[in-house]
Amino acid sequence: MDLSIVIPMFNEAENVESTLSRVEAALASFQGTYEIIAVNDGSLDNTLKILERMQSQNEKIKVVSYPKNIGRGMALRKGFEESRGEIVVSIDADLSYDPRYIIDFVETLRIEQDIDLILASPYMPGGGIQNVPILRLWISKFGNKILRFAMPNRIYTSTGIFRAYRKRVLDSLELESDGKEIHLEILSKAMALGYRVKEIPTILKGRKKGRSKFKFKKTAVSHLVFSVFEKPMIIFGLIGLLTLGIGFLIGIYVAYLRFAGTLTPGRPLITFALLLILGGIQILSFGFIAIQIVSLRREILRIQKENLELRRELRTKEPLL
């Protein structure tokens, strides 16, 4: 199999038929074999019934389903596990990104052999936004700016679902996320293992049918946690330097009072300044320790990758034995 398209779906009855039809139409010029894997993430509407009907009519459509809604991360993980293509593309069910880009992604991976993962990027130069609610757009842009600072490769759009992977990249990652944070998990682990990432400018459009699954609180928390996890000095450094700076300023003020002869003996400012200075140094120390932990995590990921590759080798040799 040359190509697998993974589409997670939750309560997408209004979009199922048009989405699968548009994806297949976009692949009309594709030179090779492909499959479309639609993952029903415990939908409560008629999504599964429509998918099963379309699967019975089209051998290129494969349906993966489970009864309870868990989240996009689980849906993508299930889809990745079932995929057989050398290249795997994930795309959203409402087609906020035009599926015509799929061919561009595949051709880029075929031509540029040093690239392992492609991201659709509406926020990079050349990309664009159409009919996306202002509040959601602002939150997304702001979140991606923070993440761009945290990411080692300065990526413009880290949170989008529309991506293309070489299958070997996905096979080398032990993914755990059940929600939308899976996009950040994949990027973090892939870059830690040295895989090359490329962004391609695309147009992001607002949803026309169905209900958006965007949740501000959960998304914001996951973005902040990921930023701190990737670059712990973002928070430890900021708080540590701020605490240290305030302590030094208070210390200078105390010294001024001492030389001016107006310092009252036993004034709590002296103790407070010392506590702030010592606290700032300690917080900065935590930051340096956290950096070492991040480096250790990268080494663990490399070991996990080697273990996965070894397991696959053993599986392929079992029939011969």
Secondary structure, 3 states (H helix, E strand, C coil): CCEEEEEEECCCCCCHHHHHHHHHHHCCCCCCCEEEEEEEECCCCCHHHHHHHHHHHCCCEEEEEECCCCCHHHHHHHHHHHCCCCEEEECCCCCCECCCHHHHHHHHHHHCCCCCEEEEECCCCCCEEECCCHHHHHHHHHHHHHHHHHCCCCCCCCCCCCEEEEHHHHHCCCCCCCCCCHHHHHHHHHHHCCCCEEEEECEEECCCCCCCCCCHHHHHHHHHHHHHHHCCHHHHHHHHHHHHHHHHHHHHHHHHHHHHCCCCCCCHHHHHHHHHHHHHHHHHHHHHHHHHHHHHHHHHHHHHHHHHHHHHHHHHHCCCC
